[in-house]
Structure formats: C-alpha cells, structure tokens
Amino acid sequence: MGKIIWAPSALNDIESIAEYIERDSVDQAALFVTRIIEMTDRLEKFPESGRIIPEIKMKDCREIIYGAYRLMYRINKEEIWITGIVHAARDWHAK
C-alpha cells in the first residue's frame, strides 16, 4: 500500500480551483475538493490505476481525469505524490 502525499504545488492548485468555482457556488467548490480527495484514496491500493501522462511517457508519472481536470501524480516506491491539478484545456508541459 502506498502513502498519499500532497505536494505544496498540488495543494495550491486545488485551493485556486476551489476559489474560482466558489465565485459561482460554495457548494460546488466543496464538492469538487471532496471528489478530488476521494479520487486519490484509490491510489493507496491501486497506484497504477491512472493513465501514463502523455507528455512525460514515464511509467511512474500518471494522471486521473476528473471532469475538465487532470490530477497528476508520481509513484515513488511506497509513496504516491500528488504533484498537480490542471485544467485539461491548459497548455501544460513538463518542466
């Protein structure tokens, strides 16, 4: 079983997205955050359940799609690092 660890950048992403959604609906923002966190729960038992990030093409760099968002993570031995949450329309490139 893997331990889920949220990188500060991913926490900033989820906070920014929630603040944006909150402009229209506090309830929808809370639901978004809850669902994103619930999605990471399955990674503890099934870390390879997400697809390989196409831009990176490395087996340990994966993502889960939720609506219009990409939840990106990296598998590192017994740890799963949530590294970022980005809108799918955003032109994202690995740094």
N, C-alpha and C positions, 0 to 999 in steps of 0.2 A: 504494500500500500504506500502511496505517495503522500507527502505532506504538501498542502497548498500554501504557497507564499505569494503575496501580492507585492509586486514591485511598486515603489512610490509613483512611478510614471503611470502605472495602470490605475492606481487609486485616484490620481489627478484626473485621468481620463474619465473615469466613472462619475466623479464629482462634477466635472464640467458638463458632461452629457445630461446628468440629472438636473443641474441648474437650468440648462437650456429647455428641457422638457417641462420643468416646473413653471416656466412662464405661462404655459397653457393649462397645465393640470398637475397639481401637487400629487394627486393620487396616481396618475400615470408615471410620474417620476419615481415614486416609491415602488411601484410595481416593476418598473424597468430594473431598478437596483436589485430588488428581491430576485427577479428571474435570472439576472446575470450571475448573482452569487449562487443560486441553485444550480445553474449550469456547471459551475466549477466543482460542485460536490461529486459528480460522477467521475471526475478526473482522478480522484483518490484511488478508485478501484480500476478504472479504465483510462489510463493516461494517454493511450494511443487512439482514443475514440474520435478525436478531431482529425481533420484532414491536414496533410502537409501544406505549409504556406507556400503557394505557388512561386512567389517572388524569391524565396530563400532556397527551397528544394532540399532541405535537410530533414532527416527523419525525426530529429528531436525538436524541431520548430513547427508547431501545429496551431490550428485555429478552429474555433467553433463559430458558426454563423448564427446570429440571433437577429432576426428581422433584417434591418439595414446595417447591422454592426458586426464587426469581426473581433472576436475575443481571441487574442493571440497569447500563446504560452510556449514555454520551453521545458522539456523534460530533462532533468539533471539528476541521474541516479534515483534516489528515493524522494526527490523534491520536484514539484511542478510549480514553476514560476509563471505567474500571470504577468505578462510583460506589457500589454497594451490593449486598449479597446478603441477601434477606429471605425468611422462611418465607411461603409463599403464604396461610396461614391468618391471618397477622398483618394487622391493620387498618392499612394503610400509606397515608399521604397525602403528596403532595409538599409540601415546606416552602417 
